[in-house]
Amino acid sequence: MSAGTMEAASSLIKFVETNIPKRSFILEFGSGKGTTGHLGNNYKLFSIEQNENFMGKYKSTYIHAPIKDGWYDVEKVNKLISGKKFDCIIVDGPAHGNRSGLLDNLQTLKLNTNTLWIFDDIDRDEDKTLALTMATLLSAPLVSHNNMWGFIDPSQRIKKK
């Protein structure tokens, strides 16, 4: 993990810890040391993971959802998220994949979109485009943090600092 990546993960974790009450439900697309490794101790974390090697590595409820048609297997994702209300959704996957598949599958996912969204890696053009498109769909601004990650808050409960 590069110094820039570690700094981004650290500021993202601090943002979550400051703005999301402990024991809240967080859904994470993609899992890893940066977020899952830190947030799992204080939050009810649910991780969608394509790589079997990450399953159970950190404190989270995992579902293995291999890539299918360019994005996570939506049937498997829906099994994990069905009936749950998430206080925050972190988009940090699929790794090396087509994260914009989220938009293609948004109508199929059994997901409440009126929640806090965090998009990692918005320094990459395709990830920033995804986040900006989602902000437009949710009629809320994308608030960028050092152009590394950003959040969208449709409820406007978090004030831009």
N, C-alpha and C positions, 0 to 999 in steps of 0.2 A: 504494500500500500504506500503510495507516494505521500510526501509531506502535504501537498495540496489536497489529496484525497482524505488524509487523516484530519486535516483542519476542517474540511467540509463536513465530514461525518461528525466531528465533535460539535460543530455549530448546529447541525441538524438535531443531534441528540439533546443539546441544551435547549433548543427551541421547543422540542416535544416536552421535555421535562418542565419547562416554564409554562407552557400553554395547555397541556393536556393533563387532567388530574390522574394521579396514580390509580392503578387497577382499571383504567379505561380499556376499551376494546380497540386494538389496532390491527389492521390488515396490512400485510406487506407483500407486495409482488416482488419476489426475489428475496433472498436472505443472505446474511453474511455477518462477519465479525463487527463491522462498523455499526450497524443498527441493531440487528437481532441479538448480537452478543451483549449489548448494553441495555436495551429496552425490555428484554424478556424478564428481568428481575422485578420490574415495577409495574408492568402492564400485562394485560391479557393479550398476548401477541399470537397472531395467526399468520403463518408464512406459506405462501405459494412458492414452491420450488421445483425447478425443472431437473436439477442435478441430484441424483440419489445420494451422492457423497455428502451433501449438506444436510440430509434428513436427520433430525434429532441432534444436530451438533450443538445447538444453543437452546435456551429455555423458550420454547414456542410450541404451539400446536401446528404441526406441519401437514401439508398434503403434497404428495408427489404428483405434479401435473406436467408430464412431458410436453414438449412442443408438438402441436398438432395444427396443421394448416398455417404455420408461421407464428403462432402464439400459443399460450398455455392451453391445455385441453380444458375447454370451458365446462364440460360435464363434471370433471373432477373438481374444478374451482367451485362450481355451484354447490357441490356436495358439502364443501367446507363452509361456505358463507351463507347458505340458505337459512333463513330465520334469524340471522344475527344482525345487530345494528352496530356499526363501527363508528367510533368517535374520531378516527383518523385513518386515512388510507395512504400508504407510502408506496410510490411506484419507483422501484429500483431493479426491475427485471422485466422480461427475461434477460439474462446475461448474454451479451453478444447477439441479441435477437431483435426482433421487430416489436419494440414497445408500443408502437402505434396500433398494434393489434388490439390494444385496450379499446380504442375508439371503434374498431370494427365489431367488437363483441359487447359493447356497452349495453345495448338493448337486450342482449341474451343473458347477461349477468344478473343474478338476483341480488342487486346491490343498491342501497340507498346512496344516491350521489350527493345529497345535501349534507355533506360532512366536510371536515378539513381534509384537503388533499395535499400531499407533499410529493414533489417530483425531484428526484436526484439526477445528477449529471446533466443539468440544463446548459452546461458549457458545450455540449455536443448539439449540433444543429438539429438533428432529428428529434432529440429529446426535448429541446426547447420548443420546437414546432408542436410536439404532442402537448406539452404543458399549456402553450398559448391557445391551442385549439380547444382544450378542455376548459380553459378559463372562459373562452367565448361561449361554449355550450352551457356553462354554469352561470353565466352573466356576472362574473366576479373577476377582479384583477389577479394576475399572477404577480406575486411579490417575490422578487429575486433576492437571494443572499449571495453576494459576491459572484453572481453569475455561475454558481456551482450547483445550487439547489434552490427551489422556490416553493411557495405554498399558495393555494387557492382556498379561500374561506367563503363559501356561498352564504353562510349565516352572518358573516361580518362580525363574528364575536371577537376576533383577534384584530387589534388595531395595528396598522403599519407603523413601524418604529423608525 
